[in-house]
């Protein structure tokens, strides 16, 4: 199981942070119609529940934004991924159909309000990742977004460099159809969906749609 460490700068900015890491052996097939329907049902629920001005007030999203501000990042310029997903749904825009692992993570993020990192564990350099604060001019290539300015963002790093922020994961360790070992990190900056419920939902979806086995779970608190 990949270890998780939290640096003091993040502990001080987000003292209520809880991190749940889930690691499993998986396959990553195309998204089935059944999974796509499950994701669509959650999206419909979000759209029926929230108006646009309410999204950044969801407890999990508001807490993530507060952590950005405490670390020196403007969350209106670089929104957490859960907020961006909710905004897309409430605007009535279609979600992208990508693959089973990515769409499962999007489903859980929408439902819980948490920004969730999804990584190919075999592409991570080392056996531990550390959550710290993004540095000035730190190189970081977001998935499909090019180089991002991650100064002041919470950022997970392996021995090579950054792999994930609440705004975007990194191209280097992204999930692909060839991924066979998943590391999923749930970032609970402020309670919304209880983490045991997130774990149960994650296990069900991964086992049903990605043939997940040897699932391990690690939870740490700031």
LINUR-V747724 format. One record per run of one state. SS is the DSSP state (hx for helix, st for strand, lp for the rest). FROM is the first residue (numbers start at 1). LEN is the number of residues. Records with the same first field share a line. If there is no record, write none. Layout:
SS: FROM-LEN / FROM-LEN
This chain:
lp: 1-2 / 7-1 / 14-4 / 26-7 / 50-2 / 56-3 / 72-9 / 91-9 / 113-2 / 124-4 / 134-7 / 143-3 / 148-6 / 158-4 / 166-3 / 174-7 / 189-6 / 211-2 / 222-1
st: 3-4 / 18-8 / 115-6 / 128-6 / 141-2 / 146-2 / 154-4 / 162-4 / 169-2 / 181-8 / 213-9
hx: 8-6 / 33-17 / 52-4 / 59-13 / 81-10 / 100-13 / 121-3 / 171-3 / 195-16
